[in-house]
């Protein structure tokens, strides 16, 4: 079941002609690029300059994390005394990349270091306990978490009782008692004064490496030229993009340089994986990383052994690298097969029970689902229906839930309200996870849907398309497309621009690949091809009289047959008004 066209709201761009002109004059950039910046909420020349032209030297001092000195001191002590250090990482790409980064870095500064990746099954409710035996077996006296630990106060207490010191590096929201340990590095601590709350797990790990290198260099124990921190930025980019870190501020710098590093990476495993996936290094961007490189790695944490992801990031032997890359690809194909079956089941449930969509939240449980794949499922359903979504996998008496939400409905406060029936929970306001008993699912479902119905309006759950600027087709040339690169890298909080334009249909539309719609758009003798993914059902309607359209679209360069500019259509509206209107936005928001 899909949302109807009238359930989509087009949000017009912000207007500030004076600021737009100042941006054009100050930076000598295209007026449409300036308008995008205005639409994205930039209000000063200083803010625009920081966004467009910040470089690696503009990264924040890692010691702005108030507990960083304690973390650095404890690791330095471990280095001096040849202690064994265990890096304990979460099982997603953010955790894998952060674990690989700290493992490789610490080895390079002379540490005795091991790593362990969480391989959480349905019945494992702990983030840390499974690592205790591994730490003790390898005589590790210091454990550093990556992308986890902030909600594991009781488990960390068990570690410290066994004389294992703990440093937490995490970026998830604290939901209860802060663990008592050597140091907690988390920009989301309520006491944190670190300027960037949006660091992901690998970003925090990189900050720890940066701080430790600065300290060792100042002590004369390491020469900065011997260890190039830029060589780790490929890992930072991969983890940040995969975890949907906001690509603004410091993250934008890290990912921008990280993509450059990834294009020339010396990591044999990544090179083999990209080769296997037929990725053109020259065209590598955030979309390629998110859609092609990250899923095979993530599939390990979902249905297989996530430690092999770290192996692949660290491996130096080409034969082993090729073997791991093939294994990752096969795991991802299996994950896709599982996911497809789960999606069909959800669609059937919603089709049989359309009354579900009268509520402002969706909660569905099943005993048929793989717990490692429900995160993908909840993300997909939340995006499709634009409302808080909980997908729950049941195994015997234990249930694991993955939750995704919209900005108007922060999750963690709602989960705290149900903490009496949850075994554990954690994450972020837009993405979280939980574990509960099967018997408590009906009560949780009732509370969650009731809260969403109370706090959200019908307007909140309407899909929204923010428009950045109105454009004419004549502006969409290769020079303009080059100018848009100034705003890259695209990603969360900095998406590719969406433009609006009026156009006629030059020729009747065609169905492409059975489910997509191809349009041929004409505006003042300029013709562009448009592709509307998943909109084949609109073909018959548009063929009747080829009416004029308003289209919301993102331009991109199509290289399938030479070089051309095409429109990726985000939405379109049939209009009977063929005359040019001075207020093209009048119909963008339904009355």
Rosetta blueprint (number, residue, H / E / L):
1 X L
2 X L
3 X L
4 X L
5 X H
6 X H
7 X H
8 X E
9 X E
10 X E
11 X E
12 X L
13 X L
14 X L
15 X L
16 X L
17 X H
18 X H
19 X H
20 X H
21 X H
22 X H
23 X H
24 X H
25 X H
26 X H
27 X H
28 X L
29 X L
30 X L
31 X H
32 X H
33 X H
34 X H
35 X H
36 X H
37 X H
38 X H
39 X H
40 X L
41 X L
42 X L
43 X L
44 X L
45 X H
46 X H
47 X H
48 X H
49 X H
50 X H
51 X H
52 X H
53 X H
54 X L
55 X L
56 X H
57 X H
58 X H
59 X L
60 X L
61 X L
62 X H
63 X H
64 X H
65 X L
66 X L
67 X L
68 X H
69 X H
70 X H
71 X H
72 X H
73 X H
74 X H
75 X H
76 X H
77 X H
78 X H
79 X H
80 X H
81 X L
82 X L
83 X L
84 X E
85 X E
86 X E
87 X E
88 X E
89 X E
90 X L
91 X L
92 X L
93 X H
94 X H
95 X H
96 X H
97 X H
98 X H
99 X H
100 X H
101 X H
102 X H
103 X H
104 X H
105 X H
106 X H
107 X H
108 X H
109 X L
110 X L
111 X L
112 X E
113 X E
114 X E
115 X E
116 X E
117 X E
118 X L
119 X L
120 X L
121 X L
122 X L
123 X L
124 X L
125 X L
126 X L
127 X L
128 X L
129 X H
130 X H
131 X H
132 X H
133 X H
134 X H
135 X H
136 X H
137 X H
138 X L
139 X L
140 X E
141 X E
142 X E
143 X E
144 X E
145 X E
146 X E
147 X L
148 X L
149 X L
150 X L
151 X L
152 X L
153 X H
154 X H
155 X H
156 X H
157 X H
158 X H
159 X H
160 X H
161 X H
162 X L
163 X L
164 X L
165 X E
166 X E
167 X E
168 X E
169 X E
170 X L
171 X L
172 X L
173 X E
174 X L
175 X L
176 X L
177 X L
178 X L
179 X L
180 X L
181 X L
182 X L
183 X E
184 X E
185 X E
186 X L
187 X L
188 X L
189 X L
190 X L
191 X L
192 X L
193 X L
194 X L
195 X L
196 X L
197 X L
198 X L
199 X L
200 X L
201 X H
202 X H
203 X H
204 X H
205 X H
206 X H
207 X H
208 X H
209 X H
210 X H
211 X H
212 X H
213 X H
214 X H
215 X H
216 X H
217 X H
218 X H
219 X L
220 X L
221 X L
222 X L
223 X L
224 X H
225 X H
226 X H
227 X L
228 X L
229 X H
230 X H
231 X H
232 X H
233 X H
234 X H
235 X H
236 X H
237 X H
238 X H
239 X H
240 X H
241 X H
242 X H
243 X L
244 X L
245 X L
246 X L
247 X L
248 X L
249 X H
250 X H
251 X H
252 X H
253 X H
254 X H
255 X H
256 X H
257 X H
258 X H
259 X H
260 X H
261 X H
262 X H
263 X H
264 X L
265 X L
266 X L
267 X L
268 X H
269 X H
270 X H
271 X H
272 X H
273 X H
274 X H
275 X H
276 X H
277 X L
278 X L
279 X L
280 X L
281 X H
282 X H
283 X H
284 X L
285 X L
286 X H
287 X H
288 X H
289 X H
290 X H
291 X H
292 X H
293 X H
294 X H
295 X H
296 X H
297 X H
298 X H
299 X H
300 X H
301 X H
302 X H
303 X H
304 X L
305 X L
306 X L
307 X H
308 X H
309 X H
310 X H
311 X H
312 X H
313 X H
314 X H
315 X L
316 X L
317 X L
318 X H
319 X H
320 X H
321 X H
322 X H
323 X H
324 X H
325 X H
326 X H
327 X H
328 X H
329 X H
330 X H
331 X H
332 X H
333 X H
334 X H
335 X H
336 X H
337 X H
338 X H
339 X H
340 X H
341 X H
342 X H
343 X H
344 X H
345 X H
346 X H
347 X H
348 X H
349 X H
350 X H
351 X H
352 X H
353 X L
354 X H
355 X H
356 X H
357 X H
358 X H
359 X L
360 X L
361 X E
362 X E
363 X E
364 X E
365 X E
366 X E
367 X L
368 X L
369 X L
370 X L
371 X L
372 X L
373 X L
374 X H
375 X H
376 X H
377 X H
378 X H
379 X H
380 X H
381 X H
382 X H
383 X H
384 X H
385 X H
386 X L
387 X L
388 X E
389 X E
390 X E
391 X E
392 X E
393 X E
394 X E
395 X E
396 X L
397 X L
398 X E
399 X E
400 X E
401 X E
402 X E
403 X E
404 X E
405 X L
406 X L
407 X L
408 X L
409 X L
410 X L
411 X H
412 X H
413 X H
414 X H
415 X H
416 X H
417 X H
418 X L
419 X L
420 X L
421 X L
422 X E
423 X E
424 X E
425 X E
426 X E
427 X E
428 X L
429 X L
430 X L
431 X E
432 X E
433 X E
434 X E
435 X E
436 X E
437 X E
438 X H
439 X H
440 X H
441 X H
442 X H
443 X H
444 X H
445 X H
446 X H
447 X H
448 X H
449 X H
450 X H
451 X H
452 X H
453 X H
454 X H
455 X H
456 X L
457 X L
458 X L
459 X L
460 X L
461 X L
462 X L
463 X E
464 X E
465 X E
466 X E
467 X L
468 X L
469 X E
470 X E
471 X L
472 X L
473 X H
474 X H
475 X H
476 X L
477 X L
478 X H
479 X H
480 X H
481 X H
482 X H
483 X H
484 X H
485 X H
486 X H
487 X H
488 X L
489 X L
490 X L
491 X E
492 X L
493 X L
494 X E
495 X L
496 X L
497 X L
498 X L
499 X E
500 X E
501 X E
502 X E
503 X E
504 X E
505 X E
506 X E
507 X E
508 X E
509 X E
510 X E
511 X E
512 X E
513 X L
514 X L
515 X L
516 X E
517 X E
518 X E
519 X E
520 X E
521 X E
522 X E
523 X E
524 X L
525 X L
526 X E
527 X E
528 X E
529 X E
530 X E
531 X E
532 X E
533 X L
534 X L
535 X L
536 X H
537 X H
538 X H
539 X H
540 X H
541 X H
542 X H
543 X H
544 X L
545 X L
546 X L
547 X L
548 X L
549 X E
550 X E
551 X E
552 X E
553 X E
554 X E
555 X E
556 X E
557 X E
558 X E
559 X L
560 X L
561 X L
562 X L
563 X L
564 X E
565 X E
566 X E
567 X E
568 X E
569 X E
570 X E
571 X E
572 X E
573 X E
574 X E
575 X L
576 X L
577 X L
578 X L
579 X L
580 X L
581 X L
582 X L
583 X L
584 X L
585 X L
586 X L
587 X L
588 X L
589 X L
590 X L
591 X L
